């Protein structure tokens, strides 16, 4: 555990991506099995301990310190595991007691009854220093937040084994912690693990943004265009070993979308499809706000399945009857997809339309007109493009609509996580409307991106010097700062007090030149962006 704790601490304070990869690579090379496998599982979010809840950790800490002091400390630190690790008062330590090993902690958390867990954890914290306590608690809560994603860890492993991260992705979902066969392969002691008939994930091909690219250099006959639908990219996998619905980051979301998962049972023996997950009302996609309701539920109820049925609009086919099609040109894969679809007519699936066009000016007009249909924009794909994992520059482009903007007033702020845990970096903003007691602000969304480091410093200082109220970790601020908010679309929403929800809101700029009283009105916003419903 000491080595794992040192790794987490260094990762948390290391901004450089390359340095993080080097730290991970060294750790995996020097740490024996099974500890390094469990560390990898923790970074990949593959460990879960049902009885280890944050409420239990909070209760343990408040048994050792004054509750008010703990609340103040938690508010200042902004992270539960770090707060408990720092504030913990050592108990009576037995002679020769040592900090438990990583594999020992994992095994105990999986086997210990819930009633016995508080005493076990307290004993671990008693015999550990603050760094090891932090690592134990982070392991338990399952949220490391040290700037090292699963993909970064796989990149470090790939460098260790002299392969590509995508080669690891191709076998990843056929493996389990502590990943003995994976490390044996990377060290040259064994052959590559075979996924067999397991429904493994295949790394997706992604598009580059078209910003700054001169379309005049393109020959329209070389390109195919299709809509960029406003959902989430998914990969559907059906093999003799089972069915999966993966996001583009390899998260298995089949449990949250059982309606889609069940439809995969009729797709043949081995097929892998690339598409967009949407809520479908008949043959038409619903708004992203409807899909978001499904995304926020791990196990949807019958009413949600009935009222918000999910479907997938298909873009591509990667495998058919076990044959790998990724090395074929896009036009060939498209014909294979159309033929496969015509034969099986799979439920809950439709084909993404290929848009006929003669020139890019014609496409540009279609792109802007698509806003009213809830479409994000266009995709341009070379007719001869192979399906290559990652985001290669050239074969695929995403041509999104220009963002919309609104001038809103900062209302509330909250600290971020990880490197931003000491900054007020999550902002709630609102628009004016006529209330019972006069003009009032009503929140329309939250944003935590779009600003520079300098702007973040300014916003954090402004929040601290203009706080008027506190609600747990949330700070209410004076109604005096206007933010220009960029967003992709707006929808009506029953879940929001204002009745509207924004798609991908981010801070475009800080309007210190504009008085808060001159920020936009909710009624005008609705007329401008939601007229026609």
GIWO-V704750 format. One record per residue. N is the residue number from 0. RES is the residue in one small letter. OMEGA is omega in degrees with one decimal (NA if undefined). NEAR is the number of other ideal C-beta (glycine too) atoms within 10 Angstrom. Layout:
n	res	omega	near
N	RES	OMEGA	NEAR
N	RES	OMEGA	NEAR
//
This chain:
n	res	omega	near
0	x	-178.4	23
1	x	179.2	16
2	x	178.4	18
3	x	178.2	24
4	x	178.9	23
5	x	177.8	15
6	x	-179.2	22
7	x	-178.1	25
8	x	-179.9	16
9	x	177.9	15
10	x	-177.7	21
11	x	-176.6	19
12	x	179.7	10
13	x	-179.1	17
14	x	-173.7	8
15	x	178.4	10
16	x	-178.3	12
17	x	178.2	8
18	x	176.0	12
19	x	179.5	23
20	x	179.0	19
21	x	178.1	14
22	x	179.9	19
23	x	-179.5	26
24	x	179.4	17
25	x	179.9	13
26	x	-178.6	22
27	x	-179.9	22
28	x	-171.4	15
29	x	-176.2	9
30	x	-178.5	19
31	x	170.0	10
32	x	-1.6	13
33	x	-175.4	19
34	x	-177.2	20
35	x	177.4	23
36	x	177.8	24
37	x	174.7	25
38	x	176.8	29
39	x	179.2	26
40	x	178.6	22
41	x	179.9	25
42	x	179.9	23
43	x	-179.1	17
44	x	-176.1	13
45	x	177.1	17
46	x	179.3	18
47	x	-179.7	10
48	x	-169.8	17
49	x	-176.1	8
50	x	-176.6	15
51	x	-176.0	19
52	x	177.8	14
53	x	-179.1	14
54	x	178.3	8
55	x	180.0	15
56	x	178.8	21
57	x	179.7	17
58	x	178.0	12
59	x	-178.0	18
60	x	-177.0	25
61	x	171.6	16
62	x	-176.7	12
63	x	-177.3	16
64	x	179.7	14
65	x	-177.8	11
66	x	179.9	12
67	x	176.7	9
68	x	178.6	12
69	x	-179.6	18
70	x	178.8	14
71	x	-179.8	12
72	x	179.4	17
73	x	178.7	19
74	x	-177.9	14
75	x	-176.1	11
76	x	176.8	18
77	x	-179.0	19
78	x	-174.2	21
79	x	-177.6	18
80	x	-179.7	23
81	x	179.3	20
82	x	-179.5	23
83	x	-178.9	29
84	x	-176.9	25
85	x	-172.9	14
86	x	-175.3	19
87	x	177.1	20
88	x	-177.4	10
89	x	175.4	11
90	x	178.1	12
91	x	-175.8	6
92	x	178.1	11
93	x	177.1	10
94	x	178.1	4
95	x	176.6	6
96	x	-178.9	13
97	x	176.4	10
98	x	-178.5	19
99	x	176.9	20
100	x	-177.8	16
101	x	-179.8	24
102	x	178.2	18
103	x	179.4	14
104	x	-179.5	24
105	x	-179.0	24
106	x	-178.7	14
107	x	179.2	16
108	x	179.6	21
109	x	-172.5	12
110	x	-173.1	8
111	x	175.8	17
112	x	-176.2	8
113	x	-177.1	11
114	x	-177.5	8
115	x	-172.9	12
116	x	179.8	19
117	x	179.4	16
118	x	178.9	11
119	x	-178.4	15
120	x	179.0	23
121	x	177.8	15
122	x	176.4	15
123	x	-177.0	22
124	x	179.7	25
125	x	-173.6	17
126	x	-176.2	17
127	x	172.1	25
128	x	-173.2	13
129	x	179.9	16
130	x	179.4	17
131	x	175.7	24
132	x	179.2	25
133	x	-179.3	24
134	x	179.0	29
135	x	-177.2	26
136	x	176.8	26
137	x	177.3	23
138	x	-178.2	26
139	x	-176.6	24
140	x	175.3	18
141	x	179.9	13
142	x	-174.2	16
143	x	179.0	20
144	x	177.7	19
145	x	177.8	21
146	x	178.8	16
147	x	-179.1	23
148	x	175.5	15
149	x	-179.3	19
150	x	179.1	16
151	x	178.5	17
152	x	179.0	24
153	x	175.9	23
154	x	177.1	19
155	x	178.0	24
156	x	-179.9	25
157	x	177.3	19
158	x	179.1	18
159	x	-177.2	18
160	x	180.0	18
161	x	178.0	8
162	x	178.5	14
163	x	176.5	16
164	x	-179.7	20
165	x	176.3	15
166	x	175.8	17
167	x	179.4	23
168	x	-174.9	20
169	x	179.5	18
170	x	-169.4	19
171	x	-173.4	21
172	x	171.3	18
173	x	-176.0	18
174	x	176.6	21
175	x	176.4	12
176	x	11.4	17
177	x	168.1	19
178	x	178.2	24
179	x	179.3	15
180	x	179.3	17
181	x	-179.1	24
182	x	176.2	23
183	x	177.6	15
184	x	-177.0	21
185	x	180.0	21
186	x	178.8	12
187	x	-179.1	9
188	x	-178.5	9
189	x	178.7	13
190	x	177.0	9
191	x	177.8	16
192	x	179.9	19
193	x	178.7	10
194	x	179.2	17
195	x	-179.2	10
196	x	179.7	14
197	x	179.2	17
198	x	-174.7	24
199	x	179.2	21
200	x	174.8	23
201	x	-178.4	21
202	x	-175.5	22
203	x	171.8	24
204	x	-177.3	23
205	x	-176.2	14
206	x	172.6	18
207	x	175.9	14
208	x	-177.3	11
209	x	-177.8	16
210	x	178.1	9
211	x	179.9	5
212	x	-179.2	15
213	x	-178.9	7
214	x	179.2	16
215	x	179.2	6
216	x	-177.3	6
217	x	171.6	15
218	x	-176.4	6
219	x	-177.5	14
220	x	180.0	7
221	x	-168.7	12
222	x	173.7	21
223	x	-177.4	17
224	x	172.8	22
225	x	-178.0	17
226	x	171.0	22
227	x	-173.2	22
228	x	-174.5	23
229	x	176.0	24
230	x	172.5	25
231	x	-178.8	17
232	x	-179.6	16
233	x	173.7	27
234	x	179.2	22
235	x	-176.4	28
236	x	174.0	27
237	x	176.7	23
238	x	174.4	22
239	x	179.8	11
240	x	178.2	15
241	x	-178.7	14
242	x	177.7	17
243	x	168.6	23
244	x	-177.4	24
245	x	166.9	22
246	x	-178.9	16
247	x	176.4	15
248	x	174.1	12
249	x	175.3	20
250	x	179.5	13
251	x	-177.4	15
252	x	-178.3	18
253	x	-179.7	19
254	x	179.9	12
255	x	-179.3	18
256	x	-178.4	22
257	x	178.8	14
258	x	177.4	17
259	x	-177.9	24
260	x	-179.7	21
261	x	-178.8	13
262	x	-178.1	21
263	x	-177.3	25
264	x	-176.9	10
265	x	-172.2	11
266	x	-178.1	21
267	x	-172.3	16
268	x	-176.5	11
269	x	178.8	17
270	x	175.0	21
271	x	-175.3	25
272	x	179.5	24
273	x	-178.4	23
274	x	-178.6	24
275	x	177.8	22
276	x	-176.3	23
277	x	163.7	26
278	x	-174.3	22
279	x	172.2	21
280	x	-170.1	14
281	x	177.7	8
282	x	-174.7	7
283	x	177.3	11
284	x	173.6	23
285	x	-177.3	21
286	x	177.0	20
287	x	178.5	23
288	x	176.9	22
289	x	178.3	20
290	x	-178.1	21
291	x	176.4	18
292	x	177.6	18
293	x	-179.1	22
294	x	-178.5	17
295	x	-179.9	10
296	x	178.0	15
297	x	179.3	8
298	x	-176.4	8
299	x	177.5	20
300	x	-178.6	9
301	x	-179.2	7
302	x	179.6	8
303	x	177.7	15
304	x	179.8	15
305	x	-173.8	10
306	x	-177.6	13
307	x	-177.9	19
308	x	-178.4	18
309	x	175.7	27
310	x	-178.3	25
311	x	173.3	27
312	x	-169.6	20
313	x	176.3	20
314	x	-166.6	24
315	x	173.4	21
316	x	-176.1	26
317	x	176.3	22
318	x	173.8	18
319	x	-176.8	20
320	x	178.2	9
321	x	180.0	13
322	x	179.6	12
323	x	-176.9	12
324	x	-171.9	17
325	x	178.3	18
326	x	178.2	10
327	x	177.2	18
328	x	-177.9	14
329	x	-178.7	20
330	x	179.0	15
331	x	178.5	14
332	x	-179.9	22
333	x	177.5	21
334	x	176.7	13
335	x	178.4	16
336	x	-179.7	22
337	x	178.1	14
338	x	177.1	12
339	x	-178.0	18
340	x	-179.4	16
341	x	-179.0	9
342	x	-171.3	9
343	x	-174.2	13
344	x	-173.3	8
345	x	178.2	20
346	x	176.5	14
347	x	178.8	17
348	x	173.8	20
349	x	177.2	18
350	x	172.6	15
351	x	-175.1	20
352	x	168.3	10
353	x	-172.2	14
354	x	176.7	16
355	x	178.4	8
356	x	179.3	17
357	x	179.1	9
358	x	-174.4	10
359	x	173.7	18
360	x	176.7	9
361	x	178.2	14
362	x	-179.4	18
363	x	178.7	14
364	x	177.9	11
365	x	-178.5	15
366	x	-179.4	22
367	x	179.6	11
368	x	-176.4	11
369	x	-176.8	18
370	x	-177.6	16
371	x	179.9	9
372	x	179.6	11
373	x	-179.9	19
374	x	-175.1	19
375	x	-176.7	23
376	x	-176.6	20
377	x	169.1	23
378	x	174.2	22
379	x	-177.9	23
380	x	176.6	22
381	x	-177.8	17
382	x	-176.9	14
383	x	-174.3	12
384	x	172.8	19
385	x	179.0	16
386	x	-173.6	22
387	x	178.8	17
388	x	178.7	17
389	x	-176.5	11
390	x	179.2	12
391	x	-179.6	14
392	x	175.6	9
393	x	-173.3	10
394	x	-179.4	19
395	x	176.7	20
396	x	172.2	21
397	x	-174.7	16
398	x	-174.3	21
399	x	174.4	18
400	x	173.7	17
401	x	-179.2	11
402	x	172.3	15
403	x	179.2	17
404	x	175.6	13
405	x	176.3	24
406	x	-175.6	19
407	x	-178.1	31
408	x	176.1	25
409	x	-177.5	26
410	x	-176.2	21
411	x	177.5	20
412	x	179.2	27
413	x	178.7	18
414	x	177.2	21
415	x	-179.5	18
416	x	177.7	13
417	x	-177.5	15
418	x	-179.6	15
419	x	-175.2	16
420	x	178.5	16
421	x	179.8	13
422	x	168.7	19
423	x	-170.7	24
424	x	178.7	22
425	x	-169.1	18
426	x	171.9	24
427	x	-175.4	19
428	x	-175.9	27
429	x	178.9	22
430	x	-179.3	25
431	x	170.4	22
432	x	177.9	17
433	x	179.2	11
434	x	-178.8	10
435	x	-177.5	5
436	x	179.1	6
437	x	-177.9	6
438	x	-177.0	10
439	x	175.1	14
440	x	176.0	20
441	x	-176.3	16
442	x	177.8	16
443	x	178.9	27
444	x	178.4	24
445	x	178.0	16
446	x	177.0	23
447	x	178.7	17
448	x	177.1	10
449	x	-176.4	16
450	x	176.7	20
451	x	176.9	10
452	x	178.0	8
453	x	178.9	8
454	x	176.6	14
455	x	177.9	17
456	x	178.4	12
457	x	-178.0	15
458	x	178.8	21
459	x	178.9	18
460	x	-179.0	12
461	x	179.4	19
462	x	-176.6	23
463	x	-176.6	13
464	x	-179.0	9
465	x	178.1	16
466	x	178.7	15
467	x	-179.1	9
468	x	-179.1	9
469	x	177.6	10
470	x	-173.5	9
471	x	-179.3	9
472	x	-175.9	13
473	x	176.8	15
474	x	171.5	21
475	x	-175.5	16
476	x	175.2	22
477	x	-179.5	15
478	x	-172.1	18
479	x	-176.9	13
480	x	-178.8	23
481	x	175.1	23
482	x	171.1	26
483	x	-176.7	18
484	x	173.6	26
485	x	179.2	19
486	x	-175.5	20
487	x	-178.8	19
488	x	176.5	21
489	x	178.2	22
490	x	169.3	21
491	x	-178.5	14
492	x	177.1	19
493	x	-176.8	8
494	x	-177.2	10
495	x	-177.3	16
496	x	-179.1	10
497	x	-177.6	19
498	x	179.6	16
499	x	176.5	20
500	x	-179.1	21
501	x	177.5	27
502	x	179.7	19
503	x	175.8	17
504	x	175.7	25
505	x	-179.4	17
506	x	179.8	23
507	x	175.8	18
508	x	179.2	17
509	x	-175.2	17
510	x	175.9	17
511	x	-179.8	10
512	x	-173.1	7
513	x	176.6	15
514	x	-178.3	10
515	x	-179.6	17
516	x	-180.0	11
517	x	175.5	11
518	x	-172.4	23
519	x	178.3	20
520	x	179.6	14
521	x	-178.4	21
522	x	178.4	12
523	x	177.8	13
524	x	-180.0	22
525	x	179.6	17
526	x	-176.2	10
527	x	-169.8	13
528	x	-176.6	16
529	x	177.7	14
530	x	-177.3	8
531	x	174.0	4
532	x	NA	5
//
